[in-house]
Amino acid sequence: MAAVLAKKALIRKIGAPNPDPRYARLESELLEEINATGVGPQGLGGRITALAVHVEYYPTHITQLPVAVNLNCHAARRAQAIL
């Protein structure tokens, strides 16, 4: 389920916060901290390292902490054509 939710978070529209205010605040704080590292695109330095952080949640047993992370590159391109 962690991998499914990570994919769901990846395809969420950039800038669309989590509907739950607790997780929306967490997303905002994580994005701020990530961009404060100064890593930048491709690790070459800069003030923008991540464009968005999306968090999804699902209940689990307290002794487990499943986590899945999906990354998408800045250079990812999309195109659409109607034939």
C-alpha positions as CSV (number, residue, x, y, z in Angstrom):
1,M,0.0,0.0,0.0
2,A,2.9,2.4,0.7
3,A,4.1,2.1,-2.9
4,V,0.6,2.7,-4.3
5,L,0.2,5.8,-2.1
6,A,3.6,7.0,-3.2
7,K,2.5,6.7,-6.9
8,K,-0.8,8.5,-6.0
9,A,1.2,11.4,-4.4
10,L,3.5,11.5,-7.5
11,I,0.6,12.1,-9.9
12,R,-1.1,14.7,-7.8
13,K,-1.1,18.1,-9.5
14,I,1.8,20.3,-8.4
15,G,0.6,22.9,-6.0
16,A,-2.4,20.9,-4.8
17,P,-2.0,20.5,-1.1
18,N,-3.2,17.5,0.9
19,P,-6.9,18.0,1.9
20,D,-6.0,17.3,5.5
21,P,-4.5,20.5,7.0
22,R,-2.0,18.5,9.1
23,Y,-0.5,16.9,6.1
24,A,-0.7,20.0,4.0
25,R,1.4,21.8,6.7
26,L,3.9,18.9,6.8
27,E,4.2,19.1,3.0
28,S,4.9,22.8,3.2
29,E,7.5,22.4,6.0
30,L,9.3,19.6,4.1
31,L,9.4,21.6,0.9
32,E,10.9,24.6,2.7
33,E,13.5,22.5,4.5
34,I,14.4,20.6,1.3
35,N,14.9,23.8,-0.7
36,A,17.0,25.3,2.2
37,T,19.6,22.6,1.6
38,G,20.9,24.4,-1.5
39,V,21.4,21.2,-3.4
40,G,19.6,22.5,-6.5
41,P,18.7,20.7,-9.7
42,Q,21.0,17.8,-10.5
43,G,23.0,18.5,-7.4
44,L,24.6,21.6,-9.0
45,G,23.5,24.1,-6.4
46,G,20.7,26.5,-6.4
47,R,17.8,27.7,-4.3
48,I,15.2,25.3,-5.8
49,T,15.8,21.6,-5.1
50,A,12.2,20.4,-5.1
51,L,9.1,21.8,-6.8
52,A,6.6,20.1,-4.6
53,V,6.3,17.6,-1.8
54,H,3.2,15.4,-1.6
55,V,2.4,13.3,1.4
56,E,-0.3,10.5,1.5
57,Y,-1.2,8.6,4.6
58,Y,-2.8,5.2,5.5
59,P,-3.4,3.6,8.9
60,T,-0.9,0.9,10.0
61,H,0.1,-1.0,13.1
62,I,2.1,1.0,15.5
63,T,5.1,-1.4,15.3
64,Q,5.5,-0.9,11.6
65,L,6.5,2.2,9.7
66,P,6.2,1.4,5.9
67,V,7.5,4.2,3.7
68,A,7.8,4.5,-0.1
69,V,9.3,7.4,-2.0
70,N,8.8,8.2,-5.7
71,L,10.9,10.9,-7.3
72,N,10.3,12.7,-10.6
73,C,13.1,14.6,-12.3
74,H,12.9,18.3,-13.1
75,A,13.5,17.4,-16.7
76,A,10.5,15.1,-17.1
77,R,8.5,16.1,-20.1
78,R,4.9,15.5,-21.1
79,A,3.3,15.8,-24.5
80,Q,-0.2,15.3,-25.8
81,A,-1.4,14.9,-29.4
82,I,-4.9,14.4,-30.7
83,L,-5.1,12.4,-33.9
